[in-house]
Amino acid sequence: MQVFSRVGLVARSVNEQIGESLLLAERFLLEKDRQVYFEHIAAKALGKRSSVSRTLEEIGECCDLVIAVGGDGNILNCARKMAPCGVPILGINRGKLGFLADVSPEEIEESVGEVLLGNYSVQEHFLLEGRVEGLDETPSALNEVLLHSVVSPRMIEMEIYHNEQYVFTQNSDGLIVSSPTGSTAYALSAGGPIMCPDLDAIVLIPMFPHSLTNRPLVVPADGEIRIVLGKEKDMKAKVSFDSHLEFRIGAGDSLLIKKKEDKLRMVHPPNHSFFEVCRSKLDWASRTTRD
């Protein structure tokens, strides 16, 4: 197992609870003779000296582990920076559900201690990248790429292709293209299936389709998805990546989406189980036994 000697502490925003967890993690890491750096937002909020303050990009260059404190949104923000660097992330949940940030505040010392001893597992998550034909930008998303109408309520027409093989034409409010990681996020609320994170697949979920026969479709991830907007002159749509980066596309434009080569590496303490996370976060009924 990899030995983690330089650890970055990252939070997208800092309130009292997040600050408490950051300081606890720092104190524990220093006791274990680790070098600790704070992402500059957290460093400023906690009044840390400039020598331990780094940008997220610099943390990706100098650290071999990132501990992200907050909710899953904090990890989404980290993922786009850490995946190209190959730096793994351990998530401490100070948000709501926390499918990715799965270590509770009460478990910080125990869980971080196990990780430092080498008692951990690493789970890889692929990201999605997309671009509009004719543009150079290729933004990425860990959860989903969302295509939706600018004018609400108004349907947009789109043709869907997978590896240049025609799939279907639909009229709907939009389309969610989700990774397995994103299947428990926005895609879940839109009626998509829950997918195990290690599946090599992508799910396409129509948003309020005109035809009730348009259902979520799971396709192999090793391929390119092409979405072509209809050619109505007043057709206006938006594309967003994890609700982070958003831009407009117009009539006849093509949106290309594929699996990104760089993968996010998530660190989990011993006995981590995706199904246990689902049971606890989604309030699935526990198994009952008869006497």
Helices and strands as residue ranges (DSSP letters): E 6-10, H 16-31, E 35-39, H 40-46, G 50-52, E 53-54, H 56-62, E 65-70, H 72-85, E 89-93, G 105-107, H 108-116, E 121-132, E 140-141, E 144-149, E 156-162, E 165-172, E 174-178, G 181-184, H 186-189, E 201-207, E 217-220, E 224-229, E 236-241, E 245-250, E 254-268, H 274-281
